[in-house]
Amino acid sequence: MLGFVLRRLVSAIGLVFAVSLVSFALIQAPPGDYGDTVKATAMSRGGMGEADAERLAQATRETLGLNDPLPVQYAKWIGGIVTRGDFGPSFLQNRPAIAVIGERIWWTLGIALVCHLLATLIGCGLGIFAAVNQHRWGDRAATVIAFLGMTIPRFFMALVILYLLAFVWRSPTIGSLFSAPYVIAPWSFAKFLDLVAHVWPIVLIAAFGGLAYNLRVMRGNLLDVLRQPFIEAARAKGLPERKVVMKHAVPNAIHPLVMNQGLIMPYMVSGELEAAIILAIPTIGPLMLQSLLVEDIYVTASIFMILAVILVIGNFLADVALAALDPRVRQGAFR
């Protein structure tokens, strides 16, 4: 088991570095840089002439190291992360990028984790219910839920909810995590309920797609397992159907879901990002969009790298969980 974990850990570290290199290159692929943002701002808001604004942009590029070749910029950035834990500066906010991201990343991860748990528990439960009641009304209803969750774009659901909140319900809970009286108030049950009132659209949107996926996979796997000879043997012994399903069939049908948990968590994060951008909830999504628009490269690259680390950690934990659940995985890892 230890060898299995070490091999997965080494491959995960290599993958993170590969993702950081590709993401850094892609961020800088479009024409322009933060100097162009400085120039446009100086001309539109400061009334500066084009020549003076260009000189200011060139000075900004020189100060921030944007005139360095791309490999040099990447080496400085990744070297700072490895040696000092320095993710570079935020050009726009003139602060360390990790400080800017840190203000929002924990909200993002917390909301995504809640979505992940809800999608897993509810999706698996509905999948078991649908498989046990195959071709009945419960199975048909679950199939409709799975179809809608897998096909409706998350940004479209966010737009519909935004319209309902703004124009139908006239809700004051748009564009923030807390109402004004609770922003600096200490934590209490009332503050928690206020948070729920603001973030429930994100939880609903992100969890719905994951719920549908878990439902579909659990239903299909369980139906296959229920047709296996050992299930028929358990029934022939006179075991109650509930015990046959929950004790013998479900543990054998859940392996693919365990294996896919590493992919579902990043799916929840991406769903949270889409919904947060449209609903203007101050999590990592709007920050990522803003940093892309103004070409704040170190903030953008750091966000991409953090998301990649989340994906890698999710897959690593899923591999370990599957190895702990199924001895065949551990044995195969040493061959």
Secondary structure, 3 states (H helix, E strand, C coil): CHHHHHHHHHHHHHHHHHHHHHHHHHHHCCCCCHHHHHHHHHHHCCCCCHHHHHHHHHHHHHHHCCCCCHHHHHHHHHHHHHHHCCCCEECCCCEEHHHHHHHHHHHHHHHHHHHHHHHHHHHHHHHHHHHHCCCCHHHHHHHHHHHHHHHCCHHHHHHHHHHHHHHHCCCCCCCCCCCHHHCCCCCCHHHHHHHHHHHHHHHHHHHHHHHHHHHHHHHHHHHHHHCCHHHHHHHHCCCCHHHHHHHHHHHHHCHHHHHHHHHHHHHHHHHHHHHHHHHCCCCHHHHHHHHHHHCCHHHHHHHHHHHHHHHHHHHHHHHHHHHHHCHHHHHHHCC
